[in-house]
Amino acid sequence: MSHNSEISKAEQRQLAVAAATLGPWRAAATVGALGGGVALVLGAIADGIGLGVVAGALSAALLLFFVVGGAGAVLGDKKGAGSGSDRRIRRWAEAHPWRVAAVPGALMIVTDVVVHQIFTGQGLFGSLWDGLCRGALVVLVVGMVGRFSRRRA
């Protein structure tokens, strides 16, 4: 698995998804819920409660959720726990942080567009643009965390 030429594009996508699933998603859900709650309270104080405020808070919660979960996936388990296949997937993720970062980034885009379509009167293209911007932010943060935190042998 050390040579990319030996791994097909489909297998690389599967490895990226598998690596992303190894992230600390429970902790990410907690951080996202807390951040979304804070955003909801601040939005309600500033603008009153409304569907736009709810959508903004949900977007903030999703952003934090995907950043924390994705960053944890590229950082890996420092204790080295897990099965042999988990360790191999984590090593691959350390070597390919941008591919792993694309998974939570893509999920951020999809969920953010859905949230804005359900809760706001924003058009599809406006929702898609906002989702793309937030997804790009997730990819940038997760990819940079993975890129600059590689373990030194």
Secondary structure, 3 states (H helix, E strand, C coil): CCCHHHCCHHHHHHHHHHHHHCCCHHHHHHHHHHHHHHHHHHHHHHHCCCHHHHHHHHHHHHHHHHHHHHHHHHHCCCCCCCCHHHHHHHHHHHHCHHHHHHHHHHHHHHHHHHHHHHHCCCCHHHHHHHHHHHHHHHHHHHHHHHHHCCCCC
